[in-house]
Amino acid sequence: MNPFTFDTPISGQKYYDWKCIYPVPYDKKTTSPYTKARVILMNGCETENVFFLHQFNRNCPDNNLRRELAKIRRMEQQQQKKVQCLKPIDENILEETIIYELLAVDLTARMAKCEPDSYVKQALDFALLEDFDHLYRYSNLMKLEYNQSAEYLVGRYTEIMPARPTIAHHRCPTDTIRRFNDGNVATITKLHCNIITAAEQQTMNFYMNVCNLYPSDLGRRLYQEIGMVEEDHVTHYGSLLNTNLTYLENLVMHMYTSCYLYYSCLQDETNPQVKCVWKDCYYQEVANLQKAAKLLEEYECKKWTDLIPDGTFPELLVLGPNVEYVREVLKNAVTWTALKEDYCPVNLMPLDSDFFQYQSIVNNDVDCNPSHNTICKTIGKFGTDYRYEKAPNPIPELQQRNVDNYTLGRVPCDE
C-alpha cells in the first residue's frame, strides 16, 4: 500500500457533524486490551499532529499557507475527538493507565524487535524496561486500593513484575538527550521514531492532566513521579528525530506516519465497530498526506520521494505479546542508566556523575519515594507484592516478593 498514490474515496477536507465525531464507545469488559491500546495510540498520534500543526502555524509568515494548514488541522482535531471518545465513560483513570502501560511495553518491544538501526533499537530497549516497571507499580496501586488484579485488564498477554526500579529512572536532564538521525535511515526507522515519540508524549500528557484528578494521595504522588519519567522518555525519543527537516517536510512525515498507523490498525483490528473508525480515518489521513505533498512541492519545490524514496508501507505494526523479548532485555540491561548520548551500567558510572548528583537531590529520602511506597504498602496489606509471572523474574534481586528493591540500577555497590 502506497498512500501517496492511493485513490482515496475522500477528496480534500471532509468535515463531520457532531453525530459523526461522537462514536459508540467500546465495551470495556469485552473489548480486547489491544483494541484499547490502539485507541490510545491513535489518540496520541492525532494529538501530536495537532500540536505540530499549531507550532507550524505560529512559525509561518505566509497566511495562504496557514489557511491550508488550518484546514488540515481542523480535520486532525475532528479525528482526535472521534478516536478519543471510543473510550467508554465507565473506564476509570487507573484502568486506562494500565492500558497505557500495556501499550508502552508491547509497542516498544514490537518496534525494537524489527528495528534495523542499532542505536534506535538500544533506545527502545532502554526505556522499555522502565515502562515495564511502571506497569508493575500501577498494577500494585490497583491491587492495594481496589483489590483488583491487573492481569485481567492486560488479558494476561503481558507479565506484571518489577524491572529496573522506577526510583532509578530519575536522571539528570543532560543525560536524556540522544543523537538525532540525519535522514539516512530506513523508512521503518523514521516511522518508529515518530510513533514512539507521539505515544510517549500522549502518556506524558495523560499523566500531567489526570494526576490531580486521581482520588487518593498515594495515587496522585505516583502519577507525579511516573509523569516525571515520561518527561524523560519524550525527550529521550524526541531527540532521535531528524532535526534538519523543514516544517513542510515534517508535515509530510507526520501525515505519512498517521497513514501507516491507521492502515496497520485497520488490518489488525478485531472489533468491527472500531475497525470502521480506522477505515474512515485512514481515508481522510491519505487525503491530508496527499495535500501535504502538494504543499511541499508548491512552496519548497521538493517531492515526497526526497523524504520517502518508496512510499509503500514497510512491515505493518501488529500489537501482541512480547513476553520472551522483554525478559531477554531485562536480563541484559536492568542495571543500565544513561550517560550523555549513550548508556552505561550504573556500576561503571563515575561517582561524581550527573546521575548520582541528581539522584541525591530527588531521592534523598527513599521513604518519600511514591513508587517505592506503593509496593511497600501493598506488601504491608497483603504480605507480598502483586505480580503476574509466567516464570520467576530473571533477575535474582527482583525475585523476593516481600520487599521492594530500590538500589538495583541506582546504587553502584548493588552490582
Rosetta blueprint (number, residue, H / E / L):
1 M L
2 N L
3 P L
4 F L
5 T L
6 F L
7 D L
8 T L
9 P L
10 I L
11 S L
12 G L
13 Q L
14 K L
15 Y L
16 Y L
17 D L
18 W L
19 K L
20 C L
21 I L
22 Y L
23 P L
24 V L
25 P L
26 Y L
27 D L
28 K L
29 K L
30 T L
31 T L
32 S L
33 P H
34 Y H
35 T H
36 K H
37 A H
38 R H
39 V H
40 I H
41 L H
42 M H
43 N H
44 G H
45 C H
46 E H
47 T H
48 E H
49 N H
50 V H
51 F H
52 F H
53 L H
54 H H
55 Q H
56 F H
57 N H
58 R H
59 N L
60 C L
61 P L
62 D L
63 N H
64 N H
65 L H
66 R H
67 R H
68 E H
69 L H
70 A H
71 K H
72 I H
73 R H
74 R H
75 M H
76 E H
77 Q H
78 Q H
79 Q H
80 Q H
81 K H
82 K H
83 V H
84 Q H
85 C L
86 L L
87 K L
88 P L
89 I L
90 D L
91 E L
92 N L
93 I H
94 L H
95 E H
96 E H
97 T H
98 I H
99 I H
100 Y H
101 E H
102 L H
103 L H
104 A H
105 V H
106 D H
107 L H
108 T H
109 A H
110 R H
111 M H
112 A H
113 K H
114 C H
115 E L
116 P L
117 D L
118 S H
119 Y H
120 V H
121 K H
122 Q H
123 A H
124 L H
125 D H
126 F H
127 A H
128 L H
129 L H
130 E H
131 D H
132 F H
133 D H
134 H H
135 L H
136 Y H
137 R H
138 Y H
139 S H
140 N H
141 L H
142 M H
143 K H
144 L H
145 E H
146 Y H
147 N L
148 Q L
149 S L
150 A H
151 E H
152 Y H
153 L H
154 V L
155 G L
156 R L
157 Y L
158 T L
159 E L
160 I E
161 M L
162 P L
163 A L
164 R L
165 P L
166 T H
167 I H
168 A H
169 H H
170 H L
171 R L
172 C L
173 P H
174 T H
175 D H
176 T L
177 I L
178 R L
179 R L
180 F L
181 N L
182 D L
183 G L
184 N L
185 V L
186 A L
187 T H
188 I H
189 T H
190 K H
191 L H
192 H H
193 C H
194 N H
195 I H
196 I H
197 T H
198 A H
199 A H
200 E H
201 Q H
202 Q H
203 T H
204 M H
205 N H
206 F H
207 Y H
208 M H
209 N H
210 V H
211 C H
212 N H
213 L H
214 Y L
215 P L
216 S L
217 D H
218 L H
219 G H
220 R H
221 R H
222 L H
223 Y H
224 Q H
225 E H
226 I H
227 G H
228 M H
229 V H
230 E H
231 E H
232 D H
233 H H
234 V H
235 T H
236 H H
237 Y H
238 G H
239 S L
240 L L
241 L L
242 N L
243 T L
244 N L
245 L L
246 T L
247 Y H
248 L H
249 E H
250 N H
251 L H
252 V H
253 M H
254 H H
255 M H
256 Y H
257 T H
258 S H
259 C H
260 Y H
261 L H
262 Y H
263 Y H
264 S H
265 C H
266 L H
267 Q H
268 D H
269 E L
270 T L
271 N L
272 P H
273 Q H
274 V H
275 K H
276 C H
277 V H
278 W H
279 K H
280 D H
281 C H
282 Y H
283 Y H
284 Q H
285 E H
286 V H
287 A H
288 N H
289 L H
290 Q H
291 K H
292 A H
293 A H
294 K H
295 L H
296 L H
297 E H
298 E H
299 Y H
300 E H
301 C L
302 K L
303 K L
304 W H
305 T H
306 D H
307 L L
308 I L
309 P L
310 D L
311 G L
312 T L
313 F L
314 P L
315 E L
316 L L
317 L L
318 V L
319 L L
320 G L
321 P L
322 N L
323 V H
324 E H
325 Y H
326 V H
327 R H
328 E H
329 V H
330 L H
331 K H
332 N H
333 A H
334 V L
335 T L
336 W E
337 T E
338 A E
339 L E
340 K L
341 E L
342 D E
343 Y E
344 C E
345 P E
346 V H
347 N H
348 L H
349 M L
350 P L
351 L L
352 D L
353 S L
354 D H
355 F H
356 F H
357 Q H
358 Y H
359 Q H
360 S H
361 I H
362 V H
363 N L
364 N L
365 D L
366 V H
367 D H
368 C H
369 N L
370 P H
371 S H
372 H H
373 N H
374 T H
375 I H
376 C H
377 K H
378 T H
379 I H
380 G H
381 K H
382 F H
383 G L
384 T L
385 D L
386 Y L
387 R L
388 Y E
389 E L
390 K L
391 A L
392 P L
393 N L
394 P L
395 I L
396 P H
397 E H
398 L H
399 Q L
400 Q L
401 R L
402 N L
403 V L
404 D L
405 N L
406 Y L
407 T L
408 L L
409 G L
410 R L
411 V L
412 P H
413 C H
414 D H
415 E L
